[in-house]
Amino acid sequence: MQLRRLLTIVEETHAEGQRELDGRLIRSAAAAIIHNPYAGSYTAELGELVEIGEELGALLGERAVAGLGGAAPQSYGKAAIVGMAGEREHAAALLHPKLGAPLRKAVKGGKALIPSSKKVGGPGTMIDVPLHYKDAMKVRSHFDAMEVRVADAPADDEIVVIIAVTNAGRPHPRVGGLELADAIGEDGIN
């Protein structure tokens, strides 16, 4: 893997909707800017990116969890922005086959599927990293997203890979659905 840079973004929310939170909501995203070995040409086999995905799952998962400052991770998500000489399938190769297992290890759980987003764009492209509860995806209070943007990436031959985690759901949730306290967390759904 040719790694250009790593960055971690930590966002703390103490009040929202004219009300203080009982605690604080921490969203932490870790991002890697890497060289895309397949930029500029079509390749049927994307094994190099699959292997890099596993490495980044551990590296970014640990960095994102560390950004929570000791708080236990509750939600997670992943995303990638592929530079203009690449394709969305390059993001899929990084995010789907092998990134999940080391991320689940970093969050100490993760029965639910890891929500993801991917796009092709140039430097400064914004992406919303989708989030939901790591052990039961139907916990509606944790349906959220974290916006991430890297001012100078991705270049045409780069990919920005992002993992985001939170220590809680949205502030003041009140739209119903499965409550966190009622989640079983065995099947990844309920």
DAPEPE-V672688 format. One line per field, one symbol per residue. ss: DSSP state (2 for helix, 1 for strand, 0 for the rest). Layout:
ss: ???
This chain:
ss: 0011111111111111001111111111111111100000000000222222222222222222220000000011111111000002222222200022222222000000000111110000011111111001000222011111100000000111111111000000000000022200000100
